[in-house]
Amino acid sequence: MTRSGVVSIAGRPNVGKSTLLNRFVGQKLSITAHKPQTTRHSLLGISTIDDVQIAFVDTPGIHVGAKQRLNQVLNRTASNALHGVDLALLMVQAPVFNDDDQRAWDVVVAADVPFMLVVNKVDTVKHKQELLPYLEALPKHDNMIDVHMVSALKGEGVDTLSKAIRARLPEGEWRYDADELTDRSARFLAAEAVREQLTRLLSAELPYALSVEIESYEETTARGDVPLTRIGAVVWVDKSSQKGIVIGKGGERLKEVGRRSRESLESLLQRRVFIEIWVRVKEGWADDERALNSLGYDMPTRLRDG
């Protein structure tokens, strides 16, 4: 009999949720960067091993002080992704438990689902004896099944965690084909690939003032009947003064974003990619619900009925 279930990965920003999802599915699917709130959407990653299929849901980082409309939408998206799942993974980072962690804990507990506490980045703790008092000081709850210590980046402890998750899932038919990786469209993945490179290349707060929209996406062929995908992407910024920063001197920064995005997408899509990127201004988009909806925000991952 096959097993099937939905597992949501929750936690504060920049705690390693996307890295863990990529580790579970065995491929770079969710974008990552060393900056908080890189993840802005729920993203489904499907792992099918032997007779068990797990639909992992990567979520935006839960945080306090969400004054801007975008931040409120991110918190709501993360909270919505916890309801009705078979299991949640609440990620924290050793040896830290701050206000954002407490907010994430409260949201997971309020969802009233069984969860595992996943202590990430244990490889960065030089003195392992520091972990014992840290673990003892962490909150407890009846819905918490157990605690796992991992390094999502290096893969330490992930296999043990995966086996524990699989053992908890109910018997049932698979929701997806064995070779499916995500329910998201290639257009969505293309927009995320561009935004990932912008986040990595731009400093300070600017990555949070921009969004990416795919205007055109065409699958065609190049010379010699080589499969080719042509992509037209728009980077929306909040102010006119930000446009030049994104483009860079002589257009060099935008060219580098395009090069890195193309390489990332060619690896993911397994075909040649040609991408053009433009930068445009949409003032106040991050505090405008209509603009957020038009850019694809506040659209929770839709799980296929079993």
N, C-alpha and C positions, 0 to 999 in steps of 0.2 A: 504493500500500500504506500502511495506517495504521501509526502508531507508538504504543506504549503502554508506560508504565513507572511504577515507584514510586520516589519521591524522598523520603528522610527528612531533616528539618531538625534538626540537633543543635547543642548548645552549652551554655555555662553559663547560669545564670539571668539574666534581664533583659538579654539581649544583642540582642534584636530578632527572635527566631524567629517569634513570632505575627504581628508586623507584616509580616514578609516573606511569610508564607503568605497573609495578607489581600491583600497587593499582588499576589501571583501569581493568586489566584482572582478579584480585582476586586471583592471585597465583604467587609464586616466579618463574618467568620465566627468567628475565634479571638479570645478576649477578651484585652485588653491593659490594662496598668497600669504605672506607674513604680515597681513593687515586685517584688523577686525572687520566684520560684516562684508567679507568677500562674497559669501553666499547670500543671495537675495531671494531665491525661489526654492520651493520644495522640489527636490530632484529624485526621481525613482531610479535605483540601480538594482538590476536583477541578477541574482547569483543562483545558478542551478548546478548542484553537485549531487551525483548519484540519484537518489530518489527524493531529494529535498530541494524545493525552490523557495528562496527568500527574496521578497521585495523590500529592499532597504530604502528608507526615505531620508535623504539628507535635508536638513532644515536650516534656516537662517539662525544666527546666534541670538539667544534670548538675552535682553539687557534692560537695565533700569534707565530712567531719565530719557525715555523716548518722546521727545517733544515734537520733532518733525513728523509730518504725516508718513513719510517713507519708513521711518523707524517704527512707528506704530503698526504699519502694515506688515513689516518683517516679524514683529512679535506675534501678531495675530496669525500669520502664516505658519510660524513654528508651533504655536499652540494648537491650531486646527489639525496639523499633521499628526498629533498624538492621539486623537480620538478614534476609537474603533480599531486600533492596531492590536496585534497579538502580543507584542512585547515592545518595550522602549529601552533604549540604551541612553543613560544619562552620563555624559562625559564631563569629567573634571580634569584638571591638570595638576599633578603633584609638584610642589607641596602647597598649592594655593586653593583657597575656598573664599571667594570674595562676594560682594553684593550681587554681582551678576550671576554667580554660581547659585546663590541662595534663591534668586528669582527663577532660575531655570529649574531648581529643585521644586519650588512651590508649584510651577506650571505642570511639571511631570506628575507630582503627587495629586494635583487637582484633576488630572485626566483620568485618574483611578484605573490605571493599567499596571500589570506587573512590569517591573523594570530591573535592569542590572546596572549597577554603578560601575562605570569604566574609568579607571584612573589612567590617564594618558601621559606620555612623555616621561615615563619612569626612568628612561635611559639618561635623562638630564640631571637626575638626582645623584650626586657623587657619593654621598654617604647614605647607603640604603637604610641604616638604622633610623634615619629621619622619617621614613615612611610609616613606621609603626605608630608613633603618637599622632601623626597626621590622619591615618586610617581610623584610629580610635576616636578622633575628634569629629569625624564626619557625621552628618545626621543619619538617623535610622528611621525606617518606616516598614510597616507590615507588608507593603507591596514590593519591597526590595528583595529580590531573590538572592543575589550574591554580589560580590565585588571582584572585578578582574583588573589586573594591572598589565598595561600594554605599552608598547611604543608603536603607534600606527605608522610612523615614518619608516621605522626599521623592521616592522613586522613581528617584533617580539610579543609573545603572548596572544597574537591574533588568532592562530589556529585553535588554541584552547578555547578562546572566546567563541569562535565560530562553532565548534562542536557543542558548546553549552547552549548556544542559541538554537541550533538544529534539534537538539534533544527536547527543547521546550515547545516546539511548534506542533500544532494539531495535524492529524491525518486529514487529507483532503486533496482535491484535484488541483493541478497547477493552473494559475491564472494566465500564464504566458508561455509561449513556445520556448523550447529548451535553449535556442540560440539567441533569444531576445536579450538585449542589454539594458534598455530603458524604454519608457513610453513617450519620451520627449522627442520632438521633431528634430531633423537635422538643422533646420533654421534656428531653433532655440540653441542648439549646441554651438552653432557658428557665432551667434551673438555673445554667448558666454565665453567663447575662446578669445574673442576680441577684447571683451571687458577684462578678462584675466590678465592679458598683456598690458593693458592700460594701467591696471591696478599695480602691476609689478614695476612698471617703468616710471610712473608718476609718484612724486613724493607728497608728503603731508596729507592735507584733507581733500585734495582735488579728486581722487578716485570716487569719493562719495557724492560728488556733485555732477556725475555724468552717468549716462545710461547708453545702451547700444540697441539699435533696431536694425533688423535685416530688411532692406527694401526690395532686394531681388535675389533669387536663388534658382539657378538653372543648371540642370544636369545635362551635359552634352558630351561631345567627343572632340579631342584635339587631333593633330596630325597623326596618322597611323592608327586611327580608331582607338586612341588611348582615352579612357573615361576621364572626363574633366567636369568639375563643378565650378561655375562662375558665381561669385557672391558679391553683392553690393551692400555695404554696411554704413549706417549713419551713427556717429557718436554725438549724442545730445549733451550739451553742457548747460549749466545754469546761468552763466553770465558771458557777455561778449569778451571780457578780458581773459576768460579761460580758454578761448578758442586757440589763440596763438601758443599757449603753453602746451596744449595737446599736440598741435601740429609740430612745434619745435622749429629751431632755426633751419631755414631752407627746407622745411618739411621732413627733416631727418628723423624726428621722433615718431611721426606717423608712419613713415616708411618702415621703421624697425618694428612697430606694432603690427603692421601688415605682414612683414616677413615671418615674425614669430607666430602669428595667428595662422598663417598658411601652413607652416610646418606642423603645428599642433593638429590642425584639421586634417592634413594629409595622413598623419599617423592614425587618427581616430576613424576617418572615413575610408581609408585604404584606397584613395584615388587622388589624382592630381587636382589641385585647387588654385584658382585665380581669384584674388580678392581685391576689391577697391573699397577705400574707406573715405568718407567725407565727415567733416565736423560742422555741426549746426547748433544754433542757440535756441533753447526753449526755457525762457526765464521762469523760475519758480516751480519747475516740474516736480521736484521732490516733495513739495508741500501742496500739490494739486491732485486731488483724487482722480479727476477725469484724465489728467495727463498720466498718472500712474497706471490706470486701467488701460489706457491706449498703448502703454509700453509693456503691457503684459504682467503687471504686478497684481498681487492679491488674487492669484489664480491657483489654488491648491492643487497638488498632484491628484489626478483622478485614478483611483485604483479600479482595475477591471474586476467585474463580479466573478466570484468563483463558481 
